[in-house]
Amino acid sequence: KVKWDAQNREDLDGSEGYLRIIEEAKQCSGHGASAGSFPEEWDAQLLVDCGMTADGQRLVLFTPGFLQPILDDDDELDRAFRFILLNMHNIAMQHKFIFVYCCLGMDWSSPMLGERLQIAFDILPKKYTKNLKRFYILHGNSSTRLTMWSFYAWLTPQFWEKIQYVNSIEKMCEDLFPDDDAAQAELRRRFPQVIQRQDAQQRGSDLPVNFGAPVRAICNTFGVD
């Protein structure tokens, strides 16, 4: 098995299989109500492009827990797979980037999910790991670490060195935007509300609520679910 990392890949710009999936995904772009298009909420839940960090690196939030309802639906999983690859293609192939995996009780033992993970490891271009600067795992627990170790055969030491576990959104915001309260607040808002609730629970803070709160306060504080 070829481990997934830049030094072991020759296809800098993508294999034929990868490029074919990207072309298929482009056909699904459009407004959420259009037949065959990607759901609009995926941009605010599943894979969120947060722009640039203070160091000029693109920042991406990934919350695969939103895929839980479709784990038994081959067609929907394929559509989500194409959505993720298309959006990551536009980031990872052109920019240095930071990837944040938001843990949300995802069952990675699903055979259909494992099949698509294997495909991803097989076809992702060299530029992905070359341009990846950090791989944050937010709210990971012992089960998360065990799951990551199950991927050991697919990853190289160079990739493992980029993994960093963090326990709070606040810590990540401070790391990525030091001494910039406004940028930290904006990043905090981009996290889906379910992740913000999870964060508050782990810190023992008051849980975020919507009912009774002014719309402006909701928009300024929470991500979209």
C-alpha positions as CSV (number, residue, x, y, z in Angstrom):
1,K,0.0,0.0,0.0
2,V,1.3,3.4,-0.9
3,K,1.0,5.8,2.0
4,W,-0.8,9.1,1.4
5,D,1.7,11.9,1.5
6,A,3.5,14.3,-0.9
7,Q,6.8,12.5,-1.1
8,N,5.1,9.3,-2.3
9,R,2.9,10.7,-5.0
10,E,3.8,11.6,-8.5
11,D,0.5,13.0,-9.7
12,L,1.1,16.6,-8.7
13,D,-2.1,17.9,-10.4
14,G,-4.3,14.9,-10.1
15,S,-4.8,11.5,-11.5
16,E,-7.3,10.7,-14.3
17,G,-9.8,9.3,-11.8
18,Y,-9.5,12.4,-9.6
19,L,-10.0,14.9,-12.4
20,R,-13.0,12.9,-13.7
21,I,-14.7,13.2,-10.3
22,I,-14.0,16.9,-10.3
23,E,-15.6,17.3,-13.7
24,E,-18.6,15.4,-12.5
25,A,-18.9,17.6,-9.4
26,K,-18.9,20.7,-11.5
27,Q,-22.1,19.5,-13.1
28,C,-23.7,19.6,-9.6
29,S,-22.9,23.3,-8.9
30,G,-25.7,25.7,-8.8
31,H,-28.5,26.9,-6.6
32,G,-29.8,24.4,-4.0
33,A,-33.2,24.1,-5.5
34,S,-31.9,23.1,-8.9
35,A,-32.2,19.5,-9.8
36,G,-29.0,17.6,-9.0
37,S,-27.3,20.5,-7.4
38,F,-25.5,20.3,-4.0
39,P,-27.6,21.3,-0.9
40,E,-26.9,24.9,0.0
41,E,-26.5,24.1,3.7
42,W,-23.4,22.0,3.0
43,D,-21.4,25.2,2.6
44,A,-22.2,26.3,6.1
45,Q,-22.2,22.8,7.8
46,L,-20.3,20.1,6.1
47,L,-17.3,22.0,4.6
48,V,-16.8,25.7,5.5
49,D,-14.3,27.9,3.7
50,C,-13.3,30.5,6.3
51,G,-11.0,32.5,4.1
52,M,-7.4,33.4,5.2
53,T,-5.7,33.1,8.6
54,A,-3.4,35.7,10.0
55,D,-0.5,33.9,8.3
56,G,-2.2,34.0,4.9
57,Q,-3.3,30.4,4.8
58,R,-6.7,29.2,3.7
59,L,-8.8,27.8,6.6
60,V,-11.3,25.0,6.1
61,L,-13.8,23.5,8.7
62,F,-14.9,20.0,8.1
63,T,-17.8,18.5,10.1
64,P,-18.5,15.0,8.7
65,G,-21.1,14.4,11.5
66,F,-23.6,16.0,9.2
67,L,-23.3,13.0,6.9
68,Q,-24.6,10.6,9.6
69,P,-28.2,10.6,8.2
70,I,-27.1,9.5,4.7
71,L,-24.5,6.9,5.6
72,D,-26.7,4.2,4.2
73,D,-27.5,6.1,1.0
74,D,-24.9,5.4,-1.7
75,D,-26.1,8.1,-4.1
76,E,-26.1,10.8,-1.4
77,L,-22.7,9.8,-0.1
78,D,-21.3,10.0,-3.6
79,R,-22.8,13.4,-4.0
80,A,-21.3,14.5,-0.7
81,F,-17.9,13.0,-1.8
82,R,-18.0,15.0,-5.0
83,F,-19.0,18.2,-3.1
84,I,-16.0,17.8,-0.7
85,L,-13.5,17.1,-3.5
86,L,-14.7,20.0,-5.7
87,N,-14.5,22.5,-2.9
88,M,-11.1,21.2,-1.6
89,H,-9.8,21.1,-5.1
90,N,-10.3,24.9,-5.4
91,I,-8.4,25.4,-2.1
92,A,-5.8,22.7,-1.7
93,M,-4.5,22.8,-5.3
94,Q,-3.9,26.6,-5.1
95,H,-3.2,27.6,-1.5
96,K,-1.4,26.7,1.6
97,F,-4.2,25.6,3.9
98,I,-5.2,24.5,7.4
99,F,-7.8,21.8,7.8
100,V,-10.0,21.6,10.9
101,Y,-11.8,18.3,11.5
102,C,-14.7,19.0,13.9
103,C,-15.6,15.8,15.8
104,L,-19.3,15.1,16.1
105,G,-19.7,11.4,16.9
106,M,-19.1,10.2,13.4
107,D,-19.2,6.4,12.8
108,W,-16.1,5.8,10.6
109,S,-16.7,2.1,10.8
110,S,-19.4,2.4,8.1
111,P,-18.3,0.2,5.1
112,M,-19.6,2.7,2.6
113,L,-17.8,5.5,4.2
114,G,-14.6,3.4,4.5
115,E,-14.9,2.6,0.8
116,R,-14.9,6.3,-0.1
117,L,-12.1,7.1,2.3
118,Q,-10.0,4.5,0.5
119,I,-10.8,6.1,-2.9
120,A,-9.8,9.5,-1.5
121,F,-6.5,8.2,-0.2
122,D,-5.9,6.5,-3.6
123,I,-6.6,9.5,-5.8
124,L,-5.8,12.7,-3.9
125,P,-3.1,14.7,-5.7
126,K,0.4,15.4,-4.3
127,K,-0.5,19.1,-3.8
128,Y,-3.0,18.3,-1.0
129,T,-0.3,17.2,1.5
130,K,2.3,19.5,0.1
131,N,0.0,22.5,0.7
132,L,-1.4,21.3,4.0
133,K,0.2,23.1,6.9
134,R,-1.8,21.9,9.9
135,F,-4.5,19.4,10.5
136,Y,-6.5,20.3,13.6
137,I,-8.7,17.8,15.3
138,L,-11.3,19.7,17.4
139,H,-13.0,17.9,20.4
140,G,-11.2,14.6,19.8
141,N,-11.5,11.9,22.5
142,S,-9.9,8.5,23.0
143,S,-12.2,7.0,20.4
144,T,-11.1,9.7,17.9
145,R,-7.5,8.9,18.5
146,L,-8.1,5.2,18.1
147,T,-9.9,5.9,14.8
148,M,-6.9,8.0,13.6
149,W,-4.5,5.2,14.5
150,S,-6.6,2.9,12.3
151,F,-5.5,5.0,9.4
152,Y,-1.8,4.6,10.3
153,A,-1.0,2.4,7.3
154,W,-2.3,5.1,4.9
155,L,-0.3,8.0,6.4
156,T,3.3,8.9,6.6
157,P,5.3,10.4,9.6
158,Q,5.3,13.7,7.7
159,F,1.5,13.8,7.8
160,W,1.3,12.8,11.4
161,E,3.5,15.7,12.4
162,K,0.9,18.1,11.0
163,I,-1.9,16.7,13.3
164,Q,-2.7,18.8,16.3
165,Y,-5.5,18.0,18.8
166,V,-7.3,21.0,20.3
167,N,-10.1,21.0,23.0
168,S,-11.7,24.3,22.4
169,I,-12.8,26.7,19.7
170,E,-11.3,29.5,21.7
171,K,-7.8,28.0,21.7
172,M,-7.9,27.5,18.0
173,C,-9.1,31.0,17.3
174,E,-6.3,32.4,19.4
175,D,-3.7,30.2,17.6
176,L,-4.9,31.3,14.2
177,F,-5.6,35.0,14.9
178,P,-3.4,36.0,17.8
179,D,-4.1,39.5,19.2
180,D,-7.0,40.0,16.8
181,D,-10.3,39.9,18.8
182,A,-12.4,40.8,15.8
183,A,-11.0,38.0,13.6
184,Q,-11.3,35.5,16.4
185,A,-15.0,36.4,16.8
186,E,-15.6,36.1,13.1
187,L,-14.0,32.6,13.0
188,R,-15.9,31.5,16.1
189,R,-19.1,32.5,14.3
190,R,-18.3,30.3,11.3
191,F,-18.4,27.1,13.4
192,P,-21.8,25.3,13.0
193,Q,-23.9,25.9,16.1
194,V,-23.9,22.2,17.0
195,I,-20.1,22.4,17.3
196,Q,-20.4,25.6,19.4
197,R,-22.9,23.8,21.7
198,Q,-20.5,20.9,22.0
199,D,-17.7,23.2,22.8
200,A,-19.8,25.0,25.5
201,Q,-20.7,21.6,27.1
202,Q,-17.1,20.5,27.3
203,R,-16.1,23.8,28.9
204,G,-19.0,23.8,31.3
205,S,-20.3,27.1,29.9
206,D,-23.8,28.2,29.1
207,L,-25.2,26.5,26.0
208,P,-25.9,28.8,23.0
209,V,-29.7,29.3,22.4
210,N,-31.7,30.8,19.7
211,F,-35.2,31.2,21.1
212,G,-35.8,34.6,22.6
213,A,-32.5,36.0,21.2
214,P,-32.5,38.9,18.8
215,V,-31.8,37.9,15.2
216,R,-28.8,40.2,15.0
217,A,-27.3,38.6,18.1
218,I,-27.8,35.1,16.6
219,C,-26.2,36.1,13.3
220,N,-23.2,37.7,15.0
221,T,-22.6,34.8,17.3
222,F,-23.6,31.5,15.7
223,G,-22.8,29.6,12.6
224,V,-25.6,28.2,10.5
225,D,-27.1,24.7,11.0
